[in-house]
Amino acid sequence: MFNINASLLSRTKTLENHIDQFHDKLIDVSLAFNKAINTYLKGMRDQDFEKYSKKIKKIEHEADDLRRDIEKRLYTHNLLPDLRADVLKLVESLDKVINKFEEVTYMFYAQTPEIPDEYKSLFKELGNYVAAFFGADTTEQIDAVQIYETLDYLQNTLIPQEKEIRKLREKYNVFS
């Protein structure tokens, strides 16, 4: 009986380690995103930005691999079936955040939006806010949903609008 319990505890410990590694990926991607944004704001799409963009893509792929492994382990080795759905939902939600970091960074890379000087400080603040949140103690109260919605707003509203403004400026030869 002791061997069975030791085996079960060992498998649970492996699952716990994978979840910790997944959380580390979230921290890594948030810090890389912050550096990417700050680099972009300094020099648009240069080699450093490209380096951070590739790093974020790599982290996102590694997180996807970990998520799949966690899902598999949850269904094959979980000691507490009642918690399985909650843990899976949490991991999937965090994976969506990691994916959003990658999507927004790719949009900056592919579309190279011009950020007006008056908005650069807001973008820097967003990058710092995101990095602080995911590196923060759990006792700090920062709204993860707000960060996700801000990234989503960036991806779906601001960047496409900037692209349309750029087209209009070029069409009417307006430089401001």
Backbone as ProteinMPNN parsed JSONL, in Angstrom:
{"seq_chain_A": "MFNINASLLSRTKTLENHIDQFHDKLIDVSLAFNKAINTYLKGMRDQDFEKYSKKIKKIEHEADDLRRDIEKRLYTHNLLPDLRADVLKLVESLDKVINKFEEVTYMFYAQTPEIPDEYKSLFKELGNYVAAFFGADTTEQIDAVQIYETLDYLQNTLIPQEKEIRKLREKYNVFS", "coords_chain_A": {"N_chain_A": [[0.828, -1.193, 0.0], [1.947, 1.251, 0.748], [3.728, 1.726, -1.359], [1.999, 2.23, -3.481], [0.724, 4.609, -2.646], [2.985, 6.275, -2.506], [3.655, 6.324, -5.177], [1.383, 7.562, -6.288], [1.541, 10.07, -5.016], [3.943, 10.952, -6.065], [3.287, 11.242, -8.782], [1.37, 13.259, -8.563], [2.948, 15.293, -7.589], [4.578, 15.726, -9.816], [2.655, 16.736, -11.585], [2.013, 19.075, -10.203], [4.482, 20.385, -10.401], [4.556, 20.814, -13.175], [2.429, 22.599, -13.447], [3.458, 24.742, -11.987], [5.629, 25.344, -13.671], [4.203, 26.17, -15.895], [3.017, 28.493, -14.912], [5.367, 29.947, -14.562], [6.003, 30.366, -17.237], [4.047, 32.184, -17.923], [4.863, 34.401, -16.421], [7.373, 34.818, -17.639], [6.585, 35.44, -20.309], [5.144, 37.783, -19.901], [7.109, 39.538, -18.967], [8.824, 39.56, -21.193], [7.082, 40.65, -23.065], [6.737, 43.214, -22.006], [9.359, 44.205, -22.344], [9.491, 44.018, -25.127], [7.495, 45.858, -25.944], [8.53, 48.267, -24.884], [10.942, 48.37, -26.298], [9.959, 48.498, -28.917], [8.684, 50.984, -28.845], [10.852, 52.653, -28.653], [12.394, 52.199, -30.99], [10.791, 51.371, -33.082], [10.318, 48.638, -35.237], [12.881, 46.966, -34.717], [15.956, 44.997, -34.543], [16.145, 44.14, -31.883], [13.468, 44.208, -31.036], [12.458, 42.266, -32.715], [13.818, 40.054, -31.717], [12.645, 39.821, -29.151], [10.033, 39.344, -29.933], [10.251, 36.842, -31.184], [11.059, 35.398, -28.959], [8.773, 35.537, -27.358], [6.977, 34.124, -28.952], [8.191, 31.603, -28.844], [7.971, 31.029, -26.088], [5.193, 30.932, -25.91], [4.636, 28.651, -27.449], [5.944, 26.702, -25.898], [4.418, 26.909, -23.581], [1.968, 26.011, -24.552], [2.622, 23.32, -25.022], [3.12, 22.509, -22.375], [0.559, 22.95, -21.295], [-0.962, 21.028, -22.667], [0.267, 18.722, -21.66], [-0.33, 18.978, -18.943], [-3.129, 18.789, -19.045], [-3.367, 16.13, -19.943], [-2.181, 14.759, -17.791], [-3.914, 15.513, -15.744], [-6.206, 14.092, -16.376], [-5.313, 11.487, -16.285], [-3.855, 11.008, -13.956], [-4.842, 12.355, -11.743], [-5.503, 12.955, -8.333], [-7.706, 14.121, -7.14], [-10.595, 14.157, -8.448], [-12.754, 15.939, -8.399], [-11.663, 18.464, -8.43], [-10.476, 18.634, -10.836], [-11.729, 19.837, -13.125], [-11.746, 22.53, -12.357], [-8.999, 23.154, -12.127], [-8.194, 22.653, -14.732], [-9.717, 24.575, -16.119], [-8.575, 26.926, -15.098], [-5.906, 26.703, -16.037], [-6.385, 26.695, -18.818], [-7.479, 29.261, -19.094], [-5.317, 30.881, -18.346], [-3.616, 30.176, -20.393], [-4.896, 31.381, -22.539], [-4.34, 34.038, -21.994], [-1.556, 34.084, -22.338], [-1.498, 33.453, -25.067], [-2.71, 35.757, -26.041], [-0.782, 37.71, -25.498], [1.14, 36.901, -27.353], [-0.276, 37.244, -29.762], [-0.784, 40.041, -29.816], [1.834, 41.045, -29.815], [2.69, 39.996, -32.249], [1.01, 41.402, -33.965], [2.035, 43.996, -33.662], [4.522, 43.514, -34.765], [3.929, 42.693, -37.418], [2.283, 44.735, -38.454], [3.427, 47.14, -37.788], [2.533, 49.616, -36.306], [2.312, 53.185, -36.032], [2.942, 54.87, -33.14], [1.624, 57.59, -31.647], [3.391, 60.239, -29.978], [2.084, 61.209, -27.69], [0.778, 58.973, -26.746], [2.663, 57.108, -26.133], [3.642, 56.981, -23.507], [1.472, 55.832, -22.231], [1.432, 53.278, -23.373], [3.878, 52.329, -22.439], [3.316, 52.339, -19.726], [1.284, 50.413, -19.665], [2.761, 48.118, -20.409], [4.53, 47.987, -18.214], [2.695, 47.658, -16.154], [1.513, 45.194, -16.77], [3.762, 43.481, -16.602], [4.379, 43.842, -13.916], [2.078, 42.828, -12.723], [2.025, 40.031, -13.348], [4.363, 39.221, -12.232], [3.944, 39.734, -9.673], [3.204, 39.412, -6.115], [0.675, 37.224, -4.875], [-0.882, 38.572, -3.127], [-1.237, 41.133, -3.961], [-3.633, 43.216, -5.463], [-4.493, 43.255, -8.544], [-6.263, 43.594, -11.472], [-6.673, 40.92, -13.474], [-8.434, 40.423, -15.547], [-8.886, 42.956, -16.541], [-6.372, 43.51, -17.638], [-6.271, 41.585, -19.679], [-8.467, 42.44, -21.224], [-7.548, 44.953, -21.979], [-5.315, 44.268, -23.563], [-6.716, 42.931, -25.552], [-8.267, 45.031, -26.55], [-6.242, 46.647, -27.564], [-5.349, 44.963, -29.625], [-7.643, 44.628, -31.254], [-8.797, 47.135, -31.708], [-7.244, 49.663, -31.404], [-4.815, 49.221, -32.918], [-5.774, 48.386, -35.535], [-7.202, 50.787, -36.151], [-5.15, 52.654, -36.26], [-3.825, 51.787, -38.509], [-5.715, 52.347, -40.505], [-5.799, 55.14, -40.265], [-3.199, 55.752, -41.064], [-3.347, 54.968, -43.77], [-5.211, 56.858, -44.715], [-3.757, 59.231, -44.271], [-1.656, 58.851, -46.077], [-3.091, 58.703, -48.476], [-4.235, 61.269, -48.683], [-2.024, 62.752, -48.455], [-1.197, 63.807, -45.972], [0.656, 64.826, -43.264], [1.108, 64.568, -39.954]], "CA_chain_A": [[0.0, 0.0, 0.0], [2.82, 2.422, 0.784], [4.264, 1.94, -2.711], [0.95, 2.842, -4.306], [0.584, 5.996, -2.211], [4.181, 7.007, -2.915], [3.546, 6.5, -6.622], [0.36, 8.577, -6.538], [2.08, 11.36, -4.589], [4.969, 11.322, -7.028], [2.611, 11.72, -9.989], [0.744, 14.532, -8.226], [4.051, 16.256, -7.491], [4.953, 16.038, -11.2], [1.601, 17.622, -12.077], [2.209, 20.356, -9.531], [5.66, 21.009, -11.011], [4.177, 21.285, -14.502], [1.604, 23.795, -13.261], [4.412, 25.797, -11.614], [6.363, 25.709, -14.887], [3.266, 26.915, -16.738], [2.949, 29.827, -14.305], [6.634, 30.606, -14.902], [5.896, 30.8, -18.641], [3.229, 33.392, -17.895], [5.747, 35.465, -15.948], [8.37, 35.057, -18.693], [5.988, 36.106, -21.468], [4.775, 39.154, -19.532], [8.344, 40.333, -18.937], [9.277, 39.713, -22.586], [6.143, 41.584, -23.689], [7.095, 44.55, -21.525], [10.59, 44.597, -23.032], [9.166, 44.196, -26.549], [6.768, 47.124, -26.096], [9.465, 49.373, -24.654], [11.875, 48.381, -27.428], [9.203, 48.979, -30.084], [8.435, 52.421, -28.703], [12.121, 53.364, -28.864], [12.955, 52.103, -32.328], [9.87, 50.655, -33.957], [10.568, 47.204, -35.385], [14.301, 46.72, -34.948], [16.412, 43.633, -34.236], [15.798, 43.791, -30.501], [12.039, 43.891, -30.997], [12.312, 40.97, -33.387], [14.312, 39.054, -30.765], [11.612, 39.626, -28.127], [8.875, 38.755, -30.602], [10.544, 35.409, -31.336], [11.076, 34.812, -27.609], [7.373, 35.409, -26.932], [6.423, 33.012, -29.738], [8.762, 30.365, -28.291], [7.348, 30.817, -24.776], [3.808, 30.546, -26.156], [4.647, 27.238, -27.881], [6.306, 25.889, -24.729], [3.254, 26.917, -22.69], [0.977, 25.104, -25.154], [3.069, 21.946, -24.734], [2.874, 22.261, -20.952], [-0.886, 22.869, -21.093], [-1.409, 19.702, -23.129], [0.773, 17.734, -20.715], [-1.118, 19.127, -17.714], [-4.445, 18.205, -19.326], [-3.218, 14.669, -19.975], [-1.926, 14.293, -16.427], [-5.134, 15.708, -14.949], [-7.161, 13.029, -16.658], [-4.773, 10.144, -16.053], [-3.191, 10.834, -12.66], [-5.334, 13.268, -10.724], [-6.027, 12.37, -7.106], [-8.957, 14.762, -6.756], [-11.361, 14.385, -9.675], [-13.657, 17.08, -8.26], [-10.927, 19.689, -8.722], [-9.912, 18.522, -12.183], [-12.318, 20.838, -14.021], [-11.304, 23.86, -11.926], [-7.59, 23.319, -12.491], [-8.148, 22.716, -16.191], [-10.254, 25.88, -16.519], [-7.565, 27.916, -14.75], [-4.785, 26.559, -16.976], [-6.837, 27.147, -20.134], [-7.624, 30.72, -19.044], [-3.974, 31.462, -18.371], [-3.083, 29.953, -21.739], [-5.483, 32.421, -23.397], [-3.587, 35.275, -21.737], [-0.265, 33.915, -23.018], [-1.782, 33.562, -26.498], [-3.007, 37.159, -26.348], [0.516, 38.395, -25.552], [1.774, 36.546, -28.624], [-1.056, 37.852, -30.836], [-0.56, 41.489, -29.825], [3.217, 41.264, -30.249], [2.746, 39.723, -33.687], [0.373, 42.523, -34.667], [3.03, 45.077, -33.695], [5.575, 43.107, -35.692], [3.442, 42.619, -38.794], [1.641, 45.964, -38.93], [4.265, 48.284, -37.381], [1.752, 50.846, -36.13], [2.974, 54.363, -35.483], [2.329, 55.266, -31.876], [1.875, 59.018, -31.402], [4.153, 60.511, -28.757], [1.212, 61.394, -26.53], [0.313, 57.672, -26.281], [3.79, 56.23, -25.804], [3.723, 56.775, -22.055], [0.404, 54.896, -21.864], [1.876, 51.943, -23.766], [4.919, 51.934, -21.479], [2.618, 52.058, -18.473], [0.62, 49.123, -19.832], [3.797, 47.084, -20.341], [4.995, 47.889, -16.825], [1.574, 47.151, -15.369], [1.391, 43.768, -17.072], [4.92, 42.79, -16.032], [4.245, 43.889, -12.454], [0.999, 41.942, -12.305], [2.343, 38.613, -13.425], [5.495, 38.954, -11.363], [3.546, 40.217, -8.353], [2.703, 38.488, -5.104], [-0.767, 37.011, -5.007], [-1.578, 39.465, -2.202], [-1.544, 42.377, -4.661], [-4.904, 43.146, -6.164], [-4.487, 43.835, -9.876], [-7.317, 42.88, -12.186], [-6.192, 40.19, -14.655], [-9.418, 40.591, -16.614], [-8.63, 44.272, -17.124], [-5.182, 43.388, -18.484], [-6.669, 40.836, -20.875], [-9.33, 43.298, -22.035], [-6.701, 45.999, -22.551], [-4.582, 43.653, -24.665], [-7.697, 42.664, -26.595], [-8.602, 46.341, -27.118], [-5.084, 47.004, -28.391], [-5.318, 44.112, -30.81], [-8.822, 44.721, -32.11], [-9.288, 48.488, -31.927], [-6.238, 50.694, -31.633], [-3.882, 48.913, -34.007], [-6.457, 48.53, -36.828], [-7.512, 52.188, -36.4], [-3.908, 53.314, -36.653], [-3.563, 51.374, -39.889], [-6.629, 53.12, -41.348], [-5.341, 56.533, -40.222], [-2.005, 55.819, -41.898], [-3.799, 54.919, -45.162], [-5.813, 58.156, -45.038], [-2.67, 60.21, -44.346], [-0.95, 58.63, -47.333], [-4.003, 59.012, -49.573], [-4.427, 62.707, -48.785], [-0.719, 63.376, -48.292], [-1.23, 64.586, -44.722], [1.663, 64.379, -42.288], [0.952, 65.315, -38.703]], "C_chain_A": [[0.865, 1.247, 0.0], [3.378, 2.734, -0.603], [3.24, 2.606, -3.614], [0.794, 4.305, -3.932], [1.784, 6.831, -2.638], [4.137, 7.282, -4.412], [2.53, 7.589, -6.961], [0.861, 9.969, -6.16], [3.147, 11.855, -5.547], [4.341, 11.88, -8.298], [1.95, 13.065, -9.745], [1.804, 15.632, -8.136], [4.517, 16.67, -8.886], [3.935, 16.991, -11.818], [1.764, 19.019, -11.484], [3.408, 21.101, -10.12], [5.341, 21.551, -12.399], [3.317, 22.548, -14.417], [2.489, 24.974, -12.848], [5.208, 26.269, -12.832], [5.472, 26.531, -15.825], [3.135, 28.349, -16.222], [4.224, 30.612, -14.611], [6.625, 31.111, -16.343], [5.078, 32.08, -18.735], [4.062, 34.591, -17.431], [6.755, 35.829, -17.03], [7.779, 35.825, -19.872], [5.594, 37.538, -21.123], [6.0, 40.063, -19.483], [8.88, 40.577, -20.344], [8.37, 40.694, -23.332], [6.476, 43.012, -23.279], [8.351, 45.054, -22.235], [10.33, 44.85, -24.511], [8.471, 45.534, -26.787], [7.717, 48.304, -25.929], [10.48, 49.491, -25.787], [11.186, 48.932, -28.672], [9.025, 50.489, -30.019], [9.701, 53.243, -28.921], [12.553, 53.354, -30.321], [12.095, 51.398, -33.334], [10.293, 49.191, -34.059], [12.032, 46.958, -35.725], [14.669, 45.293, -34.552], [16.065, 43.21, -32.817], [14.321, 43.431, -30.374], [11.787, 42.521, -31.616], [12.748, 39.827, -32.465], [13.25, 38.772, -29.69], [10.363, 38.981, -28.718], [9.062, 37.247, -30.766], [10.544, 34.706, -29.976], [9.644, 34.586, -27.112], [6.714, 34.249, -27.667], [6.903, 31.673, -29.183], [8.117, 30.033, -26.938], [5.91, 30.335, -24.958], [3.725, 29.083, -26.583], [4.983, 26.308, -26.707], [5.134, 25.805, -23.755], [2.161, 26.001, -23.229], [1.342, 23.644, -24.886], [2.804, 21.584, -23.278], [1.376, 22.105, -20.677], [-1.41, 21.501, -21.513], [-0.951, 18.606, -22.161], [-0.01, 17.78, -19.402], [-2.498, 18.508, -17.91], [-4.384, 16.677, -19.29], [-3.04, 14.118, -18.561], [-3.157, 14.453, -15.532], [-6.102, 14.552, -15.15], [-6.624, 11.634, -16.374], [-4.252, 9.935, -14.633], [-3.778, 11.662, -11.528], [-5.908, 12.522, -9.522], [-7.415, 12.892, -6.759], [-9.788, 15.098, -7.996], [-12.284, 15.602, -9.603], [-12.966, 18.398, -8.624], [-10.389, 19.731, -10.151], [-10.421, 19.628, -13.102], [-11.857, 22.247, -13.651], [-9.866, 24.13, -12.333], [-7.466, 23.461, -14.003], [-8.644, 24.073, -16.693], [-9.236, 26.988, -16.233], [-6.404, 27.882, -15.751], [-5.185, 27.045, -18.367], [-6.996, 28.666, -20.181], [-6.265, 31.412, -19.089], [-3.325, 31.283, -19.74], [-3.641, 30.986, -22.716], [-4.744, 33.747, -23.218], [-2.235, 35.209, -22.445], [-0.447, 34.055, -24.525], [-2.026, 35.017, -26.897], [-1.718, 37.983, -26.391], [1.172, 38.142, -26.91], [1.054, 37.22, -29.787], [-0.788, 39.354, -30.944], [0.862, 41.8, -30.295], [3.34, 41.029, -31.743], [2.11, 40.861, -34.478], [1.321, 43.718, -34.742], [4.104, 44.758, -34.728], [5.1, 43.201, -37.15], [2.94, 43.964, -39.318], [2.45, 47.227, -38.662], [3.474, 49.588, -37.233], [2.626, 51.982, -35.591], [2.223, 54.755, -34.221], [2.643, 56.743, -31.667], [2.549, 59.232, -30.05], [3.268, 60.631, -27.525], [0.689, 60.069, -25.966], [1.44, 56.747, -25.843], [3.884, 55.971, -24.308], [2.645, 55.803, -21.583], [0.784, 53.46, -22.222], [2.96, 51.437, -22.817], [4.288, 51.547, -20.15], [1.907, 50.703, -18.531], [1.627, 47.988, -19.721], [4.3, 46.886, -18.925], [3.932, 47.284, -15.92], [1.432, 45.639, -15.531], [2.535, 42.984, -16.436], [4.832, 42.755, -14.506], [3.172, 42.921, -11.976], [1.441, 40.493, -12.273], [3.578, 38.243, -12.623], [5.171, 39.259, -9.919], [3.19, 39.077, -7.402], [1.199, 38.344, -5.3], [-1.551, 37.91, -4.065], [-1.927, 40.793, -2.868], [-2.813, 42.185, -5.47], [-4.824, 43.927, -7.477], [-5.421, 42.977, -10.7], [-6.785, 42.243, -13.468], [-7.147, 40.348, -15.825], [-9.196, 41.929, -17.309], [-7.409, 44.228, -18.041], [-5.542, 42.673, -19.776], [-7.508, 41.727, -21.791], [-8.542, 44.43, -22.68], [-5.893, 45.461, -23.722], [-5.518, 43.387, -25.849], [-8.083, 43.965, -27.308], [-7.467, 46.816, -28.031], [-5.128, 46.253, -29.716], [-6.46, 44.424, -31.768], [-9.292, 46.132, -32.433], [-8.18, 49.459, -32.299], [-5.346, 50.411, -32.823], [-4.585, 48.977, -35.367], [-6.812, 49.986, -37.16], [-6.272, 52.938, -36.862], [-3.584, 52.997, -38.095], [-4.447, 52.166, -40.856], [-6.21, 54.589, -41.389], [-4.123, 56.707, -41.115], [-2.38, 55.814, -43.379], [-4.391, 56.267, -45.597], [-4.742, 59.238, -45.162], [-1.921, 60.075, -45.671], [-1.809, 59.028, -48.532], [-4.119, 60.53, -49.788], [-3.14, 63.495, -48.546], [-0.666, 64.295, -47.074], [-0.211, 63.992, -43.769], [1.491, 65.215, -41.029], [1.53, 64.539, -37.561]], "O_chain_A": [[0.541, 2.214, -0.689], [3.484, 3.903, -0.974], [3.593, 3.46, -4.427], [0.736, 5.161, -4.815], [1.623, 7.968, -3.083], [4.537, 8.356, -4.861], [2.782, 8.436, -7.818], [0.636, 10.934, -6.891], [3.241, 13.054, -5.808], [4.813, 12.884, -8.833], [1.963, 13.927, -10.624], [1.573, 16.764, -8.561], [4.818, 17.842, -9.114], [4.31, 17.945, -12.498], [1.663, 20.02, -12.193], [3.349, 22.315, -10.316], [5.806, 22.631, -12.763], [3.467, 23.46, -15.23], [2.281, 26.092, -13.319], [5.434, 27.467, -12.999], [5.938, 27.471, -16.469], [3.14, 29.3, -17.003], [4.164, 31.81, -14.887], [7.182, 32.17, -16.633], [5.386, 32.96, -19.539], [3.961, 35.676, -18.004], [6.97, 37.008, -17.311], [8.402, 36.759, -20.378], [5.699, 38.422, -21.972], [5.94, 41.218, -19.905], [9.339, 41.676, -20.653], [8.851, 41.483, -24.145], [6.494, 43.914, -24.116], [8.399, 46.203, -22.675], [10.882, 45.786, -25.089], [8.814, 46.26, -27.721], [7.709, 49.232, -26.737], [10.835, 50.599, -26.189], [11.765, 49.74, -29.398], [9.195, 51.186, -31.019], [9.628, 54.402, -29.328], [13.022, 54.366, -30.841], [12.595, 50.879, -34.332], [10.597, 48.572, -33.039], [12.38, 46.764, -36.889], [13.794, 44.478, -34.26], [15.728, 42.051, -32.576], [13.964, 42.471, -29.692], [11.003, 41.724, -31.101], [12.123, 38.767, -32.438], [12.991, 37.614, -29.362], [9.714, 38.163, -28.065], [8.14, 36.47, -30.515], [10.09, 33.569, -29.855], [9.349, 33.551, -26.513], [5.972, 33.475, -27.063], [6.126, 30.725, -29.066], [7.762, 28.882, -26.684], [5.459, 29.437, -24.247], [2.843, 28.355, -26.129], [4.369, 25.252, -26.551], [4.885, 24.751, -23.169], [1.503, 25.296, -22.464], [0.476, 22.831, -24.563], [2.324, 20.491, -22.979], [0.972, 21.229, -19.913], [-2.207, 20.889, -20.801], [-1.7, 17.67, -21.88], [-0.315, 16.739, -18.82], [-2.983, 17.784, -17.04], [-5.234, 16.021, -18.688], [-3.672, 13.131, -18.186], [-3.407, 13.619, -14.662], [-6.741, 14.093, -14.203], [-7.404, 10.692, -16.235], [-4.211, 8.802, -14.154], [-3.225, 11.652, -10.428], [-6.693, 11.585, -9.671], [-8.212, 12.179, -6.15], [-9.691, 16.203, -8.529], [-12.567, 16.228, -10.624], [-13.619, 19.339, -9.075], [-9.903, 20.766, -10.606], [-9.632, 20.283, -13.782], [-11.606, 23.068, -14.533], [-9.548, 25.211, -12.827], [-6.711, 24.303, -14.492], [-8.045, 24.653, -17.599], [-9.061, 27.892, -17.05], [-5.979, 28.924, -16.249], [-4.406, 27.733, -19.026], [-6.683, 29.29, -21.194], [-6.09, 32.409, -19.789], [-2.571, 32.145, -20.191], [-2.933, 31.421, -23.625], [-4.547, 34.489, -24.18], [-1.82, 36.177, -23.082], [0.36, 34.705, -25.189], [-1.598, 35.453, -27.965], [-1.581, 38.865, -27.239], [1.694, 39.064, -27.537], [1.704, 37.718, -30.706], [-0.587, 39.874, -32.042], [1.066, 42.719, -31.088], [4.024, 41.785, -32.434], [2.61, 41.242, -35.536], [1.399, 44.38, -35.777], [4.54, 45.636, -35.473], [5.807, 43.735, -38.004], [3.147, 44.295, -40.485], [2.179, 48.273, -39.252], [3.723, 50.552, -37.958], [3.549, 51.764, -34.806], [1.007, 54.947, -34.245], [3.81, 57.11, -31.524], [2.301, 58.492, -29.098], [3.655, 60.205, -26.437], [0.207, 60.033, -24.834], [1.184, 55.705, -25.239], [4.177, 54.85, -23.891], [2.868, 55.036, -20.647], [0.493, 52.533, -21.466], [2.964, 50.267, -22.435], [4.674, 50.557, -19.529], [1.928, 49.942, -17.564], [1.382, 47.005, -19.021], [4.479, 45.753, -18.479], [4.239, 46.492, -15.029], [1.255, 44.908, -14.557], [2.311, 41.949, -15.808], [5.174, 41.75, -13.882], [3.334, 42.269, -10.944], [1.248, 39.804, -11.271], [3.812, 37.063, -12.362], [6.007, 39.073, -9.036], [2.916, 37.951, -7.815], [0.54, 39.24, -5.828], [-2.772, 38.005, -4.188], [-2.813, 41.506, -2.398], [-3.036, 41.137, -6.077], [-5.066, 45.134, -7.5], [-5.366, 41.749, -10.625], [-6.483, 42.943, -14.435], [-6.714, 40.403, -16.976], [-9.307, 42.021, -18.532], [-7.414, 44.843, -19.107], [-5.154, 43.116, -20.857], [-7.282, 41.76, -23.001], [-8.837, 44.824, -23.808], [-5.791, 46.115, -24.759], [-5.146, 43.597, -27.004], [-8.209, 43.99, -28.533], [-7.707, 47.322, -29.127], [-4.964, 46.839, -30.786], [-6.25, 44.476, -32.979], [-10.104, 46.315, -33.339], [-8.184, 50.017, -33.397], [-5.143, 51.291, -33.66], [-4.034, 49.578, -36.29], [-6.735, 50.385, -38.322], [-6.35, 53.77, -37.766], [-3.113, 53.865, -38.828], [-3.979, 52.606, -41.906], [-6.265, 55.215, -42.447], [-4.02, 57.695, -41.843], [-1.803, 56.566, -44.165], [-4.114, 56.754, -46.693], [-4.813, 60.075, -46.062], [-1.592, 61.076, -46.308], [-1.311, 59.621, -49.489], [-4.104, 61.011, -50.922], [-3.151, 64.722, -48.448], [-0.157, 65.413, -47.143], [-0.222, 62.79, -43.503], [1.705, 66.427, -41.044], [1.495, 65.001, -36.42]]}, "name": "protein", "num_of_chains": 1, "seq": "MFNINASLLSRTKTLENHIDQFHDKLIDVSLAFNKAINTYLKGMRDQDFEKYSKKIKKIEHEADDLRRDIEKRLYTHNLLPDLRADVLKLVESLDKVINKFEEVTYMFYAQTPEIPDEYKSLFKELGNYVAAFFGADTTEQIDAVQIYETLDYLQNTLIPQEKEIRKLREKYNVFS"}
